[in-house]
Amino acid sequence: MITYLKTVSFLLAGIISTAAVAEMSVGQKISPARKTDGQLQLGIQYAPSSKMVAVTFSVNGSDLVGAKAASILPAHWAFFDKATSVQLSAWANLTDSVAVVEPSSTQSFTLAVPSADSSLVARSLSRSVIALSIQEQSETPSVTQFIDIEELCASSPASFINLDTMESGCK
């Protein structure tokens, strides 16, 4: 397990910390879907005092599986620090079992960061990414896509709510 984490961290070091990240060799940058009024379909609520971080987001199915037909693929997620590539939360199932992905639809997900990891994730939120692992052979998760939370903190602060202070943004 430690060797795997070091490998992922090494692979992400030169990829996620890159200033201009459009597409990665280990994973592809994707963005949350937008509502008809242009608002992001993304919400992150966090309460550092309660060790709670919850994320709800929607993405276009084609961003997850390309142009493939409907697929049932194992799916996992984890938070990483974008600058240091340190894994902030353990890999967890993206859904209760698998992701059912239809390329022409919008897929919605709700994530709850385990309380053991939530303090670190909340403190690092403004410089993090959500890494996704969606692949047919998924015994060991590896990054296939990522959502740049650091970028979204700057561009869409209203999508982030600190439940301790009831303020929007991520600091």
HUHUTA-V882595 format. One record per run of one state. SS is the DSSP state (H for helix, E for strand, L for the rest). FROM is the first residue (numbers start at 0). LEN is the number of residues. If there is no record, write none. Layout:
ss = {SS:SS}
from = {FROM:FROM}
len = {LEN:LEN}
//
This chain:
ss = {L:H:L:E:L:E:L:E:L:E:L:E:H:L:E:H:L:E:L:E:L:E:L:E:L:E:L:H:E:L:E:H:L:H:E:L:E:L}
from = {0:1:13:22:23:27:30:33:34:39:40:41:47:50:51:60:65:70:81:86:87:91:93:98:101:105:112:114:127:135:144:148:155:156:159:162:166:168}
len = {1:12:9:1:4:3:3:1:5:1:1:6:3:1:9:5:5:11:5:1:4:2:5:3:4:7:2:13:8:9:4:7:1:3:3:4:2:3}
//
